[in-house]
């Protein structure tokens, strides 16, 4: 399997567990403030320069802070100033996502029922597909999957692409940006799943999910075009189509376990 976006993924992987207490204190000083020089951070924290610079370097390495050159008026020497990045906010307040996003989905479901939920998922996925489609230009399904994996890697995902049985393309997403935003119906998963299906133009099946105890989420993508899907589907047995939560799903009985697909 080819590992993509490894360098950027490395910066974000297990950041919460690996950051020192000093770095957490410094990033809290940076959030919500204009770019700040080391001298002001020293004054605010009441510590030495070394105790500021080392955590700043760690934060920059993890992608939670950035450094800029500020040129002072007159003949003063330029100085470095530091600011928190947008990645620092979900890092500091992950528990709020866990409550807030599922609450929104519940409100949508209570107000409009499953019909509104289905329409919202469909439109959200279409908007996500439009966002990515200018960079998903491959002529084959495999090319498009690799391009999508590269884009995900650039955003910090840990993604692997390879080949499975019967020529199926296998995409393993070893990280999950939605893990703190999931509700019982997994609407965030469904939006992402439907987005991939639209971008790839091929049948997509999720065969493993970390929410069901698997080490990571695994997707199988057929290299057949969507217009060929009917013939391939006709050869499969023990398949039943029905509504599961917000989206129409199909389930195949494969090795005594259900495999969900749109």
C-alpha positions in Angstrom: 0.0 0.0 0.0 1.2 3.5 -0.8 1.3 5.9 2.1 0.3 9.4 1.2 0.7 12.8 2.8 3.0 11.3 5.4 4.9 14.4 6.4 1.8 16.5 7.1 0.0 13.7 8.8 3.0 13.2 11.1 2.7 16.7 12.5 -0.9 16.1 13.5 -0.8 12.5 14.6 -1.5 12.0 18.3 -0.8 15.7 18.9 -3.0 15.9 22.0 -1.1 13.1 23.7 2.4 14.2 22.6 2.3 18.0 23.3 4.0 19.0 26.5 2.1 21.0 29.2 4.2 24.0 28.4 3.2 23.9 24.8 -0.5 23.7 25.7 -0.1 26.7 28.0 1.6 28.7 25.2 -1.0 27.9 22.5 -3.7 29.0 24.9 -1.9 32.4 25.2 -1.7 32.6 21.4 -5.3 31.8 20.5 -7.5 34.8 19.8 -4.7 37.3 19.9 -2.8 39.1 17.1 0.7 37.8 16.3 2.8 38.1 19.5 6.5 38.4 20.0 8.5 36.2 22.4 9.0 39.1 24.8 5.3 39.5 25.4 4.8 35.8 25.8 7.5 35.8 28.4 5.8 38.5 30.3 2.4 36.9 30.1 3.7 33.5 31.2 6.3 34.7 33.7 9.0 32.4 32.3 12.3 32.6 30.6 12.9 32.9 26.9 14.0 29.3 26.6 10.8 28.2 28.2 8.9 30.0 25.5 11.0 29.2 22.4 11.1 25.4 22.9 7.3 25.1 23.2 6.8 27.4 20.2 9.0 25.2 18.1 7.0 22.2 19.1 3.7 24.0 18.3 5.0 25.0 14.8 6.1 21.4 14.1 2.6 20.1 15.0 0.9 22.8 12.9 -0.7 24.6 15.8 1.3 27.8 15.6 3.1 29.8 12.8 5.9 32.4 12.8 6.0 35.6 10.8 8.6 38.4 10.4 7.4 41.8 11.7 9.2 44.9 10.5 9.2 47.7 13.1 9.0 51.4 12.2 12.3 53.3 11.8 15.6 51.5 11.9 14.6 48.8 14.4 15.5 45.3 13.6 12.7 42.9 12.3 11.4 40.5 14.9 9.6 37.2 14.9 5.9 37.1 16.0 3.8 34.0 16.6 0.2 33.2 16.1 -2.1 30.2 16.6 -3.3 28.4 13.5 -6.9 27.4 12.8 -5.9 23.8 13.7 -5.3 24.9 17.3 -9.0 25.6 18.0 -10.4 22.0 17.5 -7.3 20.8 19.4 -8.2 22.9 22.4 -11.9 22.3 22.3 -12.6 18.9 20.9 -15.4 18.0 23.4 -17.6 20.9 22.0 -17.7 19.2 18.6 -18.8 16.0 20.3 -21.9 17.8 21.6 -22.6 20.5 19.1 -22.7 18.8 15.7 -24.9 15.8 16.8 -27.2 18.4 18.4 -27.6 20.1 15.1 -28.4 16.8 13.3 -30.9 15.9 16.0 -32.6 19.3 15.5 -32.8 18.8 11.8 -34.3 15.3 12.2 -36.8 16.5 14.8 -37.9 19.4 12.6 -38.0 17.8 9.1 -37.8 14.1 9.7 -35.8 11.6 7.6 -36.8 13.3 4.4 -35.1 16.6 5.4 -32.1 14.6 6.6 -31.7 12.8 3.3 -32.0 16.0 1.4 -29.4 17.7 3.6 -27.0 14.8 3.3 -27.4 14.8 -0.5 -26.9 18.5 -0.8 -23.9 18.6 1.6 -22.2 15.8 -0.4 -22.9 17.5 -3.7 -21.3 20.7 -2.3 -18.3 18.8 -1.0 -17.9 17.1 -4.4 -18.0 20.5 -6.2 -15.3 21.7 -3.8 -12.9 18.8 -4.8 -13.9 18.1 -8.4 -11.4 20.6 -10.0 -8.6 18.4 -8.6 -10.2 15.0 -9.2 -9.5 14.8 -13.0 -8.2 11.3 -13.4 -9.4 9.3 -16.4 -9.7 6.0 -14.5 -11.2 5.2 -11.1 -7.8 4.3 -9.8 -6.4 7.7 -10.8 -9.3 9.5 -9.1 -9.0 7.5 -5.9 -5.2 8.3 -5.7 -6.0 12.0 -6.4 -8.6 12.0 -3.6 -6.2 10.2 -1.2 -3.5 12.9 -2.0 -6.0 15.7 -1.2 -7.0 14.0 2.1 -3.3 13.5 2.9 -2.7 17.3 2.4 -5.5 17.9 5.0 -3.8 15.7 7.6 -5.5 12.4 7.0 -3.5 9.2 7.1 -4.6 7.4 3.9 -3.4 4.2 2.1 -4.5 3.0 -1.3 -4.0 -0.5 -2.7 -5.6 -3.4 -4.5 -7.9 -6.0 -3.0 -9.5 -9.1 -4.3 -11.1 -9.2 -7.8 -9.3 -6.0 -8.8 -11.1 -3.8 -6.3 -9.4 -0.6 -5.3 -9.0 -0.4 -1.5 -8.8 2.9 0.4 -7.9 2.8 4.1 -8.5 6.0 6.0 -6.5 5.4 9.2 -7.5 8.8 10.7 -10.9 10.4 11.2 -11.5 14.2 11.4 -15.1 13.6 12.4 -14.6 11.3 15.4 -15.7 13.9 17.9 -18.7 15.0 15.7 -20.5 11.7 15.2 -24.0 11.1 16.3 -25.8 7.7 16.5 -26.8 7.8 12.8 -23.3 8.7 11.5 -24.4 11.5 9.3 -20.9 12.9 8.9 -19.8 9.5 7.7 -22.6 9.4 5.2 -21.8 12.8 3.7 -18.1 11.7 3.2 -19.2 8.4 1.8 -21.6 9.9 -0.7 -19.0 12.5 -1.7 -16.5 9.8 -2.6 -19.1 8.0 -4.6 -19.9 11.1 -6.7 -16.3 12.0 -7.2 -15.1 8.5 -8.2 -18.1 7.8 -10.5 -17.9 4.2 -9.4 -19.6 1.9 -6.9 -18.2 2.4 -3.4 -18.6 0.1 -0.4 -17.5 0.6 3.2 -16.4 -2.8 4.5 -15.0 -1.7 7.9 -15.5 1.1 10.3 -13.6 2.2 13.4 -17.0 2.9 15.0 -17.7 -0.8 14.8 -14.4 -1.8 16.3 -12.2 -2.0 13.2 -8.7 -0.4 13.4 -9.7 2.0 10.6 -12.3 2.7 8.0 -11.9 0.7 4.8 -13.6 1.3 1.5 -13.7 -0.8 -1.6 -14.1 0.9 -5.0 -15.0 -0.9 -8.2 -13.1 0.1 -11.3 -16.3 -0.3 -13.3 -18.0 2.9 -14.5 -21.4 3.6 -12.9 -23.2 2.5 -16.1 -21.7 -0.9 -15.7 -22.8 -1.3 -12.1 -26.1 -2.9 -13.0 -24.5 -5.9 -14.7 -22.1 -6.4 -11.9 -24.8 -6.1 -9.3 -26.9 -8.7 -11.1 -24.3 -11.4 -10.5 -24.3 -10.8 -6.7 -26.7 -12.8 -4.5 -28.2 -12.3 -1.1 -28.4 -8.5 -1.6 -31.4 -6.4 -0.3 -32.0 -2.7 -0.8 -33.8 -0.8 2.0 -33.7 2.4 4.0 -31.1 2.5 6.8 -31.2 5.8 8.7 -30.9 8.7 6.4 -29.8 7.1 3.1 -30.8 4.2 0.9 -28.4 1.4 1.5 -27.7 -2.0 0.2 -26.4 -4.8 2.3 -24.6 -7.9 1.1 -24.1 -11.0 3.2 -20.4 -11.5 3.0 -18.7 -13.9 5.4 -21.7 -13.6 7.7 -21.3 -9.9 8.2 -23.2 -7.0 6.6 -21.4 -4.7 4.2 -23.1 -1.3 3.7 -23.1 0.5 0.4 -25.0 3.4 -1.1 
